[in-house]
């Protein structure tokens, strides 16, 4: 399902315009993003859990040469 399909379904099920539905969907997504930026965990029962995971720096191997290399950590 794409974002536009989600917006259309919300509009259909709630009898509101697609424009209003788009604002609601965008607001929900933006609220989740802001919570994650504040290192909060977002739990929506029956749907899913959103949280930021960090990976620490580690040693890997170049698959072509077999040479060890440092892989940077990431968020």
KAWO-V156197 format. One record per residue. PHI is phi in radians with two decimals (NA if undefined). Layout:
phi-><PHI;PHI>
//
This chain:
phi-><NA;-1.61;-1.07;-1.16;-1.18;-1.08;-1.04;-1.11;-1.19;-1.11;-1.07;-1.16;-1.33;-1.92;0.98;-2.06;-1.25;-1.12;-1.09;-1.17;-1.10;-1.09;-1.11;-1.15;-1.08;-1.06;-1.13;-1.09;-1.09;-1.13;-1.12;-1.12;-1.07;-1.09;-1.11;-1.16;-1.11;-1.57;1.07;-1.56;-1.71;-1.88;-2.08;-2.04;-0.97;1.41;-2.20;2.99;-2.16;-2.08;-2.75;-1.53;-1.95;-1.94;-1.92;-1.42;-1.10;-2.62;-1.73;-2.24;-2.23;-1.26;-1.15;-1.44;-1.89;1.39;-1.24;-1.22;-2.55;-1.57;-1.79;-1.18;-1.23;-2.60;-1.85>
//
